[in-house]
Amino acid sequence: MASAASPASFSLLPSTSSSSSSRRLSAPAAAAVVLRSPVRRLGFAGAAADSLLTAHVASKIREVVGRSGRGPRGVATMAKRSVGELTAADLKGKKVFVRADLNVPLDENQNITDDTRIRAAVPTIKHLLSNGAKVILSSHLGRPKGVTPKYSLSPLVPRLSELLGIKVQKADDCIGPEVEKLVASLPDGSVLLLENVRFHKEEEKNEPEFAKKLASLADLFVNDAFGTAHRAHASTEGVTKFLKPSVAGFLLQKELDYLDGAVSNPKRPFAAIVGGSKVSSKIGVIESLLEKVDILLLGGGMIFTFYKAQGLSVGSSLVENDKLDLATSLLKKAKSKGVSLLLPTDVVIADKFAADADSKVVPSSAIPDGWMGLDIGPDSIKTFSDALDATKTVIWNGPMGVFEFDKFAVGTEAIAKKLAELSGKGVTTIIGGGDSVAAVEKVGVADKMSHISTGGGASLELLEGKELPGVVALDEAVPVAA
C-alpha cells in the first residue's frame, strides 16, 4: 500500500494487508479533509448505464439547523430571481407558465410507480395558486417520437389533483386554438395541465416560433424543472425570450442552492463520493472535483480501471483499457492538488454477475482470474467511514456496488447509514440523485439527508461546472443591500 504523499494528500491504494488501521488518515490529513463528492452510480460489470445526479449550489452557503433531525441546510446567495419573491400583487389573475419535471415512471398499466417528481413540484404550484394565479403546467414524459399515447400526461392528473387539493384540468395538446380556449376560461387559483410538450419535435429543437406559441398562453414564466435545465428546449429556455419575469421555482432554486453552493463554498472538510461503471463518463466530474474537494472516495466499476492502471490483476471485472493512462493521470493530479483520493482496499468478488453468485472478500490487489468485483469490502467500509468522520460537507452520487442484488448492497447501505449519522451531527449531506437516491430510500434514511437532488444529467453537468441553459435564461436576482 502506498503511504500518504503528504499530510494533506492521502492516496489509498490497494494492499494485501487486511489491517484498516494502517489505512486511516493521519491526524493532520484528517484535519485538512474536505469532502466534495459527486456521487455516481457505481455499476459493476454487466450493470446498467449510470444514472448520474449530482448537485450544484450557488454562492455562499452557511449552516443552519435543520428540522426533524435533518442535517444543516445550505443557504446560498441566489443568483436567479425566485418565485418566492412574487406576491399576490404580482400574481393575482395572472397566467403563469410553469415548466415542471413530471417525468415519472409508469408501469404497463399506466400507473405511477414513483411520484417523487410530482410531489417535488407541488410547493411552487401551491404558492402560485394561493396568490390567485392561473397555472398552466407543462412537462415532458419519456422520449416520444411525435404523438405517442403511452407517453400522454393523462395518468398524472388524478395524483396531481390529489396532491394539490383541486381538480386539475388537462388539455389534449400544448398549443393551438383549443388550448387557448381552455386557458381563457381558467378561473383564478386553477391548474391546466398541457399535454406532453415533446409530442412536438420543435420542443427539443428550441424553435422560436414554437416557444412563442407556448409563451403566448401566459403572462410570466416559472422554471421548476431542474432535471431538464441542462437542455436548451423551447419550454425551458425559448419561452424566456417572450415572458417576463422568468423566475426559478422553489425546487430549481433549492437544487442550485445546494448543488452549486456546496461545491462553490462548502463547509470544510469537503468530501465527494463518486461511483459509476466507467471512468470515461465521470472524467469531467472527477477533474472538476479534484479542484475543489479535500477528499475523493471512488467506488463502483470504475475502480478496476484504476487498479489495472497500477498493474494489479482485476480478474473479469469491468475495465476500460483505453482509459488506463487517464486513470493514472487522475491519481497524479489528486496528489499534486493535495486531495486525499481513496480507493477501496478490499472488494466483494463474485464468480458471475447474478444475485445468487458465489462470493467472497479479497484484498483489492488479489482478485483472481474469472472473478469480478461487485461491491466494496468491510475494510473499505471502515476506511471510508473513518475518512467521512472528519467532514462537514459530503456529496454522494452512485452506489458502492450492485445494490440491486442484496448480497452486493452492503457497501452502499453502509455509506447511506453513515451519511444519515453524519447528517444528525450537523454535516451537510447532499445525495446526487439516481441510484444514490434509491439507495437512501431503500435503507430508510432519505429524510435524514440535507438535500436529495431530483436531477440526473443536470446535476452531473452542474458538478462539472457547466452552465445550465434553463437556468442562465432566467432573470438575475436583484441584489439586496446589506
C-alpha positions in Angstrom: 0.0 0.0 0.0 1.3 3.4 -0.8 1.8 5.7 2.1 0.4 9.2 2.2 2.3 11.5 0.0 1.9 14.4 2.4 -0.1 15.2 5.4 -2.8 16.8 3.2 -2.7 14.2 0.4 -3.6 10.6 1.1 -3.9 8.1 -1.7 -5.4 4.9 -0.5 -4.2 2.2 -2.9 -5.0 -1.5 -2.7 -3.0 -3.6 -0.3 -2.7 -7.2 0.6 -2.9 -6.2 4.3 -6.3 -6.5 6.0 -5.4 -4.0 8.7 -7.6 -1.0 8.5 -5.6 1.0 11.0 -2.7 1.3 8.6 -5.1 2.9 6.0 -6.5 5.6 8.2 -5.8 9.3 7.5 -3.1 10.8 9.7 -4.4 13.4 12.2 -3.0 16.3 10.1 -4.6 14.8 6.9 -7.9 14.3 8.6 -7.9 17.8 9.8 -7.4 19.0 6.3 -10.0 16.8 4.8 -12.8 18.4 2.8 -15.4 16.3 1.2 -16.6 17.2 -2.3 -18.3 14.2 -3.6 -20.1 13.8 -6.9 -21.9 10.7 -6.2 -22.2 8.4 -9.2 -23.8 5.1 -9.9 -21.2 2.5 -9.5 -22.5 -0.1 -11.8 -20.1 -3.0 -11.9 -19.5 -5.5 -14.7 -22.8 -6.1 -16.5 -24.6 -3.3 -14.7 -26.9 -0.9 -16.5 -25.9 2.5 -17.6 -25.1 5.1 -15.0 -27.8 7.3 -13.5 -25.9 10.5 -12.7 -27.2 13.1 -10.4 -25.2 15.5 -8.6 -25.6 18.9 -7.3 -24.6 22.4 -7.9 -25.1 25.0 -5.2 -24.9 28.8 -5.8 -22.5 31.1 -4.0 -22.4 31.4 -0.2 -23.5 28.5 2.0 -23.9 28.7 5.7 -25.0 26.2 8.2 -28.5 26.4 9.7 -30.1 23.8 12.0 -32.5 21.6 10.1 -35.9 20.3 11.3 -36.8 16.8 12.3 -33.2 15.7 12.9 -32.2 16.5 9.3 -28.7 17.9 8.6 -27.9 21.5 8.3 -29.4 23.3 5.3 -27.4 25.3 2.8 -28.4 28.9 2.4 -27.0 30.4 -0.7 -26.9 33.9 -2.2 -29.4 33.5 -5.0 -28.1 34.1 -8.5 -31.5 34.0 -10.0 -34.8 35.6 -9.2 -37.1 33.2 -7.3 -40.9 32.5 -7.4 -40.8 33.2 -3.7 -40.3 36.9 -4.3 -43.6 37.1 -6.2 -46.6 38.1 -4.1 -50.4 38.4 -4.7 -49.8 41.8 -6.2 -47.6 40.1 -8.9 -49.7 37.0 -9.4 -53.4 37.5 -8.8 -55.3 36.9 -12.0 -52.0 36.3 -13.9 -51.5 33.3 -16.2 -48.2 31.6 -15.2 -46.5 29.1 -17.5 -44.8 26.6 -15.2 -42.3 24.2 -16.6 -42.1 21.2 -14.2 -40.4 17.9 -14.4 -43.2 15.4 -14.1 -41.4 12.7 -16.0 -42.4 9.9 -13.6 -42.1 6.2 -14.1 -45.3 4.3 -15.2 -46.0 0.6 -15.2 -47.5 -1.3 -18.1 -51.0 -0.3 -16.9 -50.1 3.4 -16.8 -50.0 3.5 -13.0 -47.4 5.8 -11.4 -44.8 3.8 -9.6 -42.9 6.7 -8.1 -44.5 10.1 -7.6 -41.4 11.9 -6.2 -41.2 14.4 -9.1 -44.8 15.3 -8.9 -44.6 15.9 -5.1 -41.5 18.0 -5.7 -43.4 20.3 -8.0 -46.2 20.9 -5.5 -44.7 23.7 -3.4 -44.2 26.0 -6.3 -47.7 25.3 -7.8 -49.3 25.9 -4.4 -47.5 29.2 -3.9 -48.9 30.4 -7.2 -52.4 29.2 -6.5 -52.5 30.7 -3.0 -51.7 34.0 -4.6 -54.5 33.9 -7.1 -52.6 32.8 -10.2 -53.8 30.7 -13.1 -51.2 27.9 -13.5 -50.5 26.5 -17.0 -48.4 23.4 -16.2 -46.0 22.0 -18.8 -43.8 18.9 -18.8 -42.4 16.1 -20.8 -42.8 12.3 -20.2 -40.4 9.8 -21.7 -38.8 10.2 -25.2 -41.8 10.2 -27.6 -41.4 10.4 -31.4 -44.3 12.5 -32.2 -47.7 12.0 -30.6 -47.3 8.7 -28.6 -50.3 7.7 -26.5 -48.3 5.8 -23.9 -46.4 9.0 -23.1 -49.5 11.1 -22.5 -49.6 13.0 -19.2 -53.2 11.9 -18.6 -52.3 9.3 -16.0 -50.7 12.1 -13.9 -54.0 14.0 -13.4 -55.5 12.1 -10.5 -52.4 12.2 -8.4 -51.7 15.8 -9.2 -55.3 16.7 -8.3 -55.0 14.8 -5.0 -51.8 16.5 -4.0 -53.0 20.0 -4.9 -56.4 19.5 -3.4 -58.2 20.8 -6.5 -59.4 19.3 -9.8 -56.7 19.7 -12.4 -57.9 20.1 -16.0 -56.0 18.6 -18.9 -55.5 19.8 -22.4 -55.1 17.4 -25.4 -52.2 19.4 -26.7 -49.8 22.1 -25.5 -50.6 24.7 -28.2 -53.4 25.6 -30.6 -56.9 27.1 -30.5 -58.4 24.5 -28.2 -55.7 25.1 -25.6 -56.1 28.8 -25.9 -59.9 28.5 -25.2 -59.2 26.4 -22.1 -56.6 29.0 -20.9 -59.1 31.8 -21.5 -61.7 30.1 -19.3 -59.4 29.4 -16.4 -60.5 30.9 -13.1 -58.0 32.3 -10.6 -56.4 29.6 -8.5 -56.8 26.8 -11.0 -54.4 24.5 -12.9 -54.4 23.4 -16.6 -52.0 20.6 -17.4 -50.8 20.7 -21.0 -50.1 17.6 -23.0 -46.6 16.3 -23.3 -44.6 19.1 -24.8 -42.3 16.7 -26.5 -45.1 15.5 -28.8 -43.9 18.4 -30.9 -40.4 18.0 -32.4 -40.0 21.8 -32.2 -39.6 21.5 -28.4 -36.2 19.9 -28.3 -35.1 21.9 -31.3 -36.0 25.0 -29.4 -37.7 26.6 -32.4 -38.5 30.2 -31.7 -42.0 30.1 -33.2 -43.0 27.1 -31.1 -41.6 28.8 -28.0 -43.5 31.9 -28.9 -46.8 29.9 -29.1 -46.2 28.4 -25.7 -45.3 31.7 -24.2 -48.4 33.4 -25.7 -50.6 31.3 -23.3 -49.2 33.2 -20.3 -48.1 36.4 -18.6 -44.9 35.2 -16.9 -42.7 32.1 -16.6 -41.5 29.8 -13.7 -39.0 27.1 -14.4 -39.1 24.4 -11.8 -37.7 21.6 -13.9 -34.2 21.1 -12.7 -34.0 17.7 -14.4 -34.2 19.4 -17.9 -32.4 22.6 -17.0 -29.2 21.4 -18.8 -31.2 21.4 -22.1 -32.0 24.5 -24.1 -35.5 23.5 -25.1 -38.4 25.7 -26.1 -40.3 25.2 -22.8 -37.2 25.7 -20.6 -35.1 28.3 -22.5 -37.0 29.5 -25.5 -40.1 30.9 -23.7 -37.9 33.2 -21.5 -37.4 35.4 -24.6 -41.1 36.2 -24.6 -42.1 36.1 -21.0 -41.0 38.5 -18.2 -40.5 37.9 -15.4 -38.9 34.5 -15.9 -38.0 33.1 -12.5 -36.9 29.9 -10.7 -39.3 27.7 -8.9 -38.7 26.5 -5.3 -37.3 23.1 -6.4 -35.0 24.6 -9.0 -33.7 27.2 -6.6 -33.2 24.6 -3.9 -31.1 22.4 -6.3 -29.0 25.4 -7.2 -28.6 26.5 -3.6 -27.3 23.0 -2.5 -25.5 21.7 -5.5 -23.9 24.9 -6.7 -23.5 26.3 -3.3 -21.9 23.3 -1.7 -19.4 23.0 -4.4 -18.6 26.7 -4.7 -18.2 27.4 -1.0 -18.6 24.3 1.2 -18.2 23.9 4.9 -14.9 22.1 5.2 -13.6 19.5 5.2 -15.5 18.7 2.0 -15.7 15.1 0.6 -17.2 13.7 -2.6 -18.1 10.0 -3.1 -18.2 9.0 -6.7 -19.2 5.7 -8.3 -20.0 4.6 -11.8 -19.3 1.9 -14.1 -16.9 3.8 -16.4 -14.2 6.3 -15.8 -15.0 7.8 -19.2 -18.4 9.0 -18.2 -17.0 10.6 -15.0 -13.9 12.4 -16.3 -15.5 15.8 -16.2 -16.9 15.4 -12.7 -13.7 13.9 -11.2 -11.5 16.5 -12.8 -13.8 19.3 -11.6 -14.0 17.8 -8.0 -10.2 17.5 -7.8 -10.1 21.3 -8.0 -12.4 21.6 -5.0 -12.6 18.7 -2.6 -10.4 17.7 0.2 -11.3 14.0 0.0 -12.5 12.0 -3.0 -13.8 8.5 -2.4 -14.1 6.3 -5.5 -16.1 3.1 -5.9 -18.1 1.1 -8.4 -17.0 -0.4 -11.7 -14.5 2.4 -12.4 -12.2 1.4 -9.6 -11.0 -1.6 -11.6 -9.6 0.6 -14.3 -7.6 2.4 -11.6 -6.4 -0.9 -10.2 -5.3 -2.2 -13.6 -3.5 1.1 -14.3 -1.4 0.4 -11.2 -0.5 -3.1 -12.5 -3.0 -5.1 -10.4 -4.9 -8.1 -11.6 -8.7 -7.4 -11.8 -10.0 -10.8 -12.9 -13.1 -10.4 -15.1 -14.1 -7.1 -13.6 -15.2 -4.3 -15.8 -12.2 -2.3 -17.2 -11.8 0.4 -19.8 -8.4 -0.5 -21.2 -8.3 2.7 -23.3 -8.6 4.8 -20.1 -5.7 3.4 -18.2 -3.5 6.4 -18.9 -6.3 8.7 -17.8 -6.7 6.8 -14.5 -3.0 7.2 -13.9 -3.1 10.9 -14.7 -6.1 11.4 -12.3 -4.2 9.8 -9.5 -1.2 12.1 -10.2 -3.5 15.1 -10.3 -5.0 14.2 -6.9 -1.6 14.0 -5.4 -0.5 17.3 -6.9 -3.6 19.0 -5.7 -3.2 17.6 -2.2 -6.5 15.7 -2.4 -6.9 12.5 -0.4 -8.1 10.1 -3.1 -9.3 6.9 -1.5 -9.8 3.7 -3.5 -11.3 0.6 -1.8 -8.7 -1.7 -0.2 -10.8 -4.8 -0.4 -13.7 -5.9 -2.6 -16.5 -8.4 -2.6 -16.0 -10.6 -5.7 -18.3 -13.0 -7.5 -18.0 -15.8 -10.0 -20.7 -14.3 -12.1 -23.0 -11.3 -12.4 -26.0 -12.6 -10.7 -27.9 -12.3 -7.4 -27.1 -15.9 -6.5 -23.4 -15.8 -7.4 -20.8 -17.3 -5.2 -18.9 -14.5 -3.5 -16.0 -13.8 -1.1 -14.0 -10.9 0.1 -10.4 -10.4 -1.1 -7.8 -7.6 -0.9 -8.1 -5.3 -4.0 -4.7 -6.5 -5.1 -5.7 -10.1 -5.1 -8.6 -10.6 -7.4 -8.3 -14.0 -9.0 -8.9 -14.8 -12.7 -12.5 -15.5 -13.6 -13.9 -13.4 -10.7 -15.4 -9.9 -10.8 -15.7 -7.2 -8.1 -19.3 -6.3 -7.3 -19.1 -4.3 -4.0 -16.6 -2.8 -1.7 -15.4 -4.9 1.3 -15.7 -4.4 5.0 -12.2 -3.0 5.4 -13.0 -0.3 2.8 -16.3 0.5 4.5 -14.4 1.2 7.7 -11.8 3.2 6.0 -14.3 5.3 4.1 -16.4 5.8 7.2 -13.3 6.9 9.2 -12.4 9.5 6.5 -16.0 10.8 6.4 -15.9 11.4 10.2 -13.7 14.4 9.6 -16.0 16.1 7.1 -18.5 19.0 7.2 -20.0 18.6 3.7 -20.5 15.4 1.7 -21.8 14.9 -1.8 -22.7 11.4 -2.8 -23.7 10.1 -6.2 -23.5 6.4 -7.0 -23.9 3.2 -5.1 -20.8 1.3 -3.9 -21.8 -1.9 -5.6 -24.5 -3.6 -7.4 -27.0 -2.8 -4.8 -29.9 -4.2 -6.8 -28.6 -7.6 -5.5 -28.9 -7.8 -1.7 -25.6 -9.8 -1.5 -23.8 -6.9 -3.1 -25.6 -4.0 -1.4 -23.7 -4.0 1.9 -21.2 -1.3 1.0 -23.9 1.1 -0.4 -26.2 0.6 2.6 -23.3 1.2 5.0 -22.4 4.5 3.2 -26.1 5.6 3.3 -26.3 4.9 7.1 -23.0 6.7 7.7 -24.3 9.8 5.9 -27.5 9.7 7.9 -25.4 9.5 11.1 -23.3 12.5 10.0 -26.3 14.5 9.0 -27.6 14.1 12.5 -24.3 15.6 13.8 -24.6 18.7 11.6 -22.8 17.6 8.5 -24.4 18.9 5.2 -25.2 15.7 3.2 -26.2 16.0 -0.4 -27.5 13.0 -2.4 -26.8 13.5 -6.1 -29.8 11.6 -7.4 -30.4 8.4 -9.4 -29.3 5.2 -7.8 -28.0 7.1 -4.7 -31.5 8.3 -4.0 -32.8 4.8 -4.5 -30.2 3.6 -2.0 -31.0 6.0 0.8 -34.7 5.3 0.3 -34.1 1.6 0.4 -32.3 2.0 3.7 -35.0 4.3 5.0 -32.7 7.3 5.7 -33.8 9.7 2.9 -35.5 12.1 5.3 -32.2 12.4 7.3 -30.3 13.9 4.4 -29.8 17.7 4.0 -30.8 17.5 0.3 -31.8 14.9 -2.3 -31.4 16.0 -5.9 -34.1 15.3 -8.4 -31.7 15.9 -11.3 -29.8 13.4 -13.5 -27.8 14.9 -16.3 -28.4 18.4 -14.9 -26.8 17.7 -11.6 -23.9 16.0 -13.3 -23.3 19.0 -15.5 -23.6 21.3 -12.6 -20.9 19.4 -10.7 -18.7 19.6 -13.8 -19.0 23.4 -13.6 -21.1 23.7 -16.7 -23.7 26.4 -17.2 -27.3 25.1 -17.4 -29.2 26.9 -20.3 -32.5 26.6 -18.5 -31.0 28.5 -15.5 -28.9 31.0 -17.4 -32.0 32.2 -19.2 -33.8 33.2 -16.0 -33.9 36.7 -14.6 -31.0 37.7 -12.4 -31.7 38.1 -8.7 -31.9 41.7 -7.6 -29.1 42.4 -5.1 -30.3 43.1 -1.6 -28.5 45.9 0.3 -26.8 44.6 3.5 
